[in-house]
Every structure is written in C-alpha cells, then in structure tokens.
Amino acid sequence: MKISLLVILLIFTSNFTFANSTYSDQEHRKLKAFSDNETNGYLNGKGMGFAKPAELNSYPGPRHVLDLSKKLNLSISQINETEALFNNMQKKAKEFGKILIDKEIEIENLFLNNIATPEVLDTLLIEAANIKAKIRFAHLVAHIQQKSLLSNHQIQEYNKIRGYTGDKNTQHNHHH
C-alpha cells in the first residue's frame, strides 16, 4: 500500500513539473513572436541563416568575404565592390527588418486587444511572409553578386577557410 501511494504521489507531482510551457517567461518579451536576439537581428540586417543555400553551395557572403579579405588576397577593387554590395544588402535587410517587426507588432496587437479574426490575421500573415521573403532575397542576391566578384580560386579558398570542404580539421562554426 505504501509503495502504490508513493508511486501515485510521484506521478501526481511529476505532472506539475511538466505543466510549464516552453513559452513560460516569454510573455514578458516586448515582441512575443521573436526572441530579443531575433528582433535585433532583423533590425540590424543580420544574415540569420537566410542565405544558407547560397553559402553552403559556393556562393560566398559579402560580410565573410570582407572578414577574410587578406586570406583571399582580394584586390582593392574587389574590396570596394564587396563593401558596396554588403552595405546595400544590409541597408535593404534593415529596412525590411523594421517593416517585419512592425507587422509582427500588428499581429500581436490583434491578440492583445482581443480583435483577432481569421480574415485580418490571414492578410497580416501573408504580408509578414512577403516581407520576410524580401529580407531573404536581399541576402541571397548579395551572395549571387558576391560570387561574380571572385575568382574560382578565391571561392575554393573561401570554402576551405569556412570549413566547407569536408575536412574536419578546417571546419569552423558557422553563424551566418
């Protein structure tokens, strides 16, 4: 009897342990849909993995190319063009990032103010998705343009330095 009571008590108390949502403590965020890190990433035009298909298929990113300019033996012209490319990409990503954050605030306010309807939500979600697509487009296009500024040797060297060769000794953590 004591054993079964103990088992029931353990099961009962363990249910309370697992009752907390993975969202607990997120209700205090300024914007619930994104972490502070994600929000800052959008507002600052960070890559946030948007260009992985390009980056991991030999389309180098301008930020990383600039960081590796000496190792890639970039010419002054390549550096200048890459800087312009990066600045243009980041400007667009920041502009669309701000618009996306504003759109997410609109979505959140529907629920905060208890006025959410499927029709309004559908419209806002489509708008937010289109804005996010524009951010991703800005990053991916920059990778396409960057590739055209580099020689095949520089691209191979970039991939090697970034650890995309399959050689475990040269791999680095990638936070794009």
Backbone torsions as a table, in degrees:
resi	resn	phi	psi	omega
1	MET	NA	-43.0	179.8
2	LYS	-63.2	-37.5	-179.1
3	ILE	-67.2	-45.4	-179.6
4	SER	-66.6	-35.3	176.8
5	LEU	-65.4	-40.4	177.8
6	LEU	-64.0	-42.3	178.4
7	VAL	-62.6	-45.3	178.3
8	ILE	-61.8	-42.9	179.3
9	LEU	-63.0	-42.0	178.3
10	LEU	-64.6	-43.1	178.2
11	ILE	-63.2	-44.0	-178.6
12	PHE	-62.4	-46.7	-178.5
13	THR	-72.6	-30.4	179.1
14	SER	-69.2	-29.1	176.1
15	ASN	-62.6	-35.4	177.6
16	PHE	-70.5	-34.1	178.5
17	THR	-61.4	-39.1	-176.7
18	PHE	-92.4	1.9	-177.5
19	ALA	-74.9	-23.0	179.8
20	ASN	-65.7	135.7	179.0
21	SER	-77.5	152.9	173.2
22	THR	-66.9	-11.2	178.8
23	TYR	-90.8	-5.2	-176.5
24	SER	-58.8	142.4	-175.4
25	ASP	76.6	-4.8	176.4
26	GLN	-86.9	-12.7	179.7
27	GLU	-67.1	-13.6	179.8
28	HIS	-92.6	-4.8	178.7
29	ARG	-64.8	149.5	174.7
30	LYS	-62.7	-45.2	177.1
31	LEU	-121.8	115.6	-172.6
32	LYS	-68.9	-32.1	-174.0
33	ALA	-69.2	-26.4	-176.0
34	PHE	-127.2	147.7	171.4
35	SER	-68.6	165.6	176.4
36	ASP	-59.9	-37.2	179.4
37	ASN	-64.0	-43.5	178.2
38	GLU	-65.5	-44.2	179.2
39	THR	-58.5	-47.4	178.6
40	ASN	-63.3	-37.0	177.8
41	GLY	-61.1	-46.1	178.1
42	TYR	-63.7	-44.3	-177.1
43	LEU	-69.3	-24.0	-178.2
44	ASN	-104.7	8.5	175.6
45	GLY	68.8	27.1	-179.6
46	LYS	-70.0	156.7	-177.8
47	GLY	-68.2	-41.9	175.5
48	MET	49.5	30.6	177.3
49	GLY	81.1	4.0	-177.5
50	PHE	-62.3	-27.8	-174.0
51	ALA	-107.1	20.2	-179.1
52	LYS	-53.9	-42.1	179.7
53	PRO	-59.1	-34.4	178.1
54	ALA	-76.7	-53.4	-176.5
55	GLU	-54.0	-42.2	-174.9
56	LEU	-88.7	5.8	177.3
57	ASN	-128.4	38.3	172.8
58	SER	68.2	33.3	171.0
59	TYR	-117.9	89.2	-174.7
60	PRO	-60.6	151.9	177.4
61	GLY	-91.8	142.4	-176.6
62	PRO	-60.7	-38.1	179.6
63	ARG	-61.5	-46.1	-178.0
64	HIS	-70.6	-35.4	176.9
65	VAL	-62.1	-43.5	178.0
66	LEU	-63.1	-42.0	178.9
67	ASP	-61.9	-29.8	-176.8
68	LEU	-105.3	17.6	-172.2
69	SER	-54.8	-40.9	179.9
70	LYS	-69.0	-44.9	-179.2
71	LYS	-66.4	-28.5	179.1
72	LEU	-89.0	-4.6	179.7
73	ASN	56.1	50.5	180.0
74	LEU	-71.8	144.6	173.5
75	SER	-77.4	165.5	177.2
76	ILE	-58.8	-41.5	179.2
77	SER	-61.6	-44.5	179.0
78	GLN	-63.4	-39.8	178.8
79	ILE	-63.7	-47.6	-179.2
80	ASN	-61.8	-44.4	-179.7
81	GLU	-67.4	-37.1	178.6
82	THR	-68.5	-40.2	176.9
83	GLU	-61.4	-44.2	178.6
84	ALA	-63.3	-41.7	178.3
85	LEU	-62.3	-47.3	179.0
86	PHE	-61.7	-46.6	-178.9
87	ASN	-61.7	-40.5	178.2
88	ASN	-65.0	-45.2	178.9
89	MET	-61.7	-46.9	-177.1
90	GLN	-66.4	-38.3	178.0
91	LYS	-60.4	-47.0	179.3
92	LYS	-64.5	-44.8	-179.1
93	ALA	-62.2	-39.9	177.5
94	LYS	-64.7	-45.2	-179.8
95	GLU	-59.8	-48.7	179.7
96	PHE	-70.7	-31.1	176.3
97	GLY	-61.4	-43.2	177.5
98	LYS	-63.0	-43.1	179.1
99	ILE	-63.3	-40.7	179.1
100	LEU	-63.7	-44.7	178.7
101	ILE	-60.2	-44.0	177.7
102	ASP	-61.1	-39.5	179.5
103	LYS	-66.5	-41.0	177.9
104	GLU	-65.5	-33.5	175.2
105	ILE	-65.4	-40.4	175.8
106	GLU	-59.1	-45.3	179.9
107	ILE	-62.0	-47.6	179.7
108	GLU	-61.1	-39.9	-179.1
109	ASN	-64.3	-27.9	174.5
110	LEU	-57.0	-44.1	-177.8
111	PHE	-79.5	-39.4	179.2
112	LEU	-60.0	-39.7	-177.7
113	ASN	-95.1	7.4	176.4
114	ASN	58.7	41.0	-179.0
115	ILE	-124.8	15.6	-178.2
116	ALA	-69.2	131.4	172.0
117	THR	-129.3	153.3	179.4
118	PRO	-57.7	-38.0	-177.0
119	GLU	-66.6	-47.9	-179.7
120	VAL	-67.7	-41.4	179.3
121	LEU	-61.0	-44.1	179.3
122	ASP	-57.4	-46.1	-179.9
123	THR	-62.0	-47.4	-178.1
124	LEU	-66.8	-37.3	178.8
125	LEU	-66.4	-39.4	176.9
126	ILE	-65.1	-42.4	177.5
127	GLU	-61.7	-44.2	179.8
128	ALA	-63.2	-41.7	179.2
129	ALA	-64.1	-39.2	177.9
130	ASN	-65.7	-38.1	178.1
131	ILE	-66.8	-43.7	178.7
132	LYS	-62.2	-37.4	177.1
133	ALA	-63.0	-36.9	178.9
134	LYS	-67.8	-35.7	176.4
135	ILE	-63.8	-48.1	-179.8
136	ARG	-62.8	-41.0	177.8
137	PHE	-58.0	-45.1	180.0
138	ALA	-57.9	-42.1	-179.9
139	HIS	-70.5	-45.1	-178.2
140	LEU	-66.4	-40.4	178.2
141	VAL	-63.1	-37.8	178.6
142	ALA	-62.0	-36.6	177.4
143	HIS	-67.3	-40.0	177.3
144	ILE	-61.7	-46.8	-179.0
145	GLN	-66.2	-37.6	179.7
146	GLN	-62.6	-41.9	-178.9
147	LYS	-57.6	-38.1	-178.3
148	SER	-69.6	-15.7	180.0
149	LEU	-89.4	-8.8	-174.0
150	LEU	-113.3	154.5	173.6
151	SER	-80.4	163.4	176.3
152	ASN	-59.1	-39.6	178.9
153	HIS	-62.4	-43.4	179.3
154	GLN	-63.4	-38.6	179.0
155	ILE	-66.2	-42.5	177.8
156	GLN	-62.5	-42.0	179.0
157	GLU	-65.2	-41.9	176.8
158	TYR	-56.6	-50.5	-179.8
159	ASN	-59.9	-40.4	178.9
160	LYS	-64.0	-48.4	-178.7
161	ILE	-63.2	-38.7	-178.2
162	ARG	-78.4	-8.2	176.0
163	GLY	87.2	24.5	-178.2
164	TYR	-97.7	25.2	-177.3
165	THR	-100.5	-9.3	-176.1
166	GLY	88.8	-7.2	177.0
167	ASP	-82.3	111.6	-175.7
168	LYS	-61.8	-23.1	-179.0
169	ASN	-75.3	-17.8	-177.2
170	THR	-110.0	0.9	-176.1
171	GLN	-74.9	142.2	177.4
172	HIS	-125.3	157.5	174.1
173	ASN	-65.9	140.1	-177.8
174	HIS	-115.1	115.3	176.5
175	HIS	-123.5	86.1	-177.7
176	HIS	-96.6	NA	NA
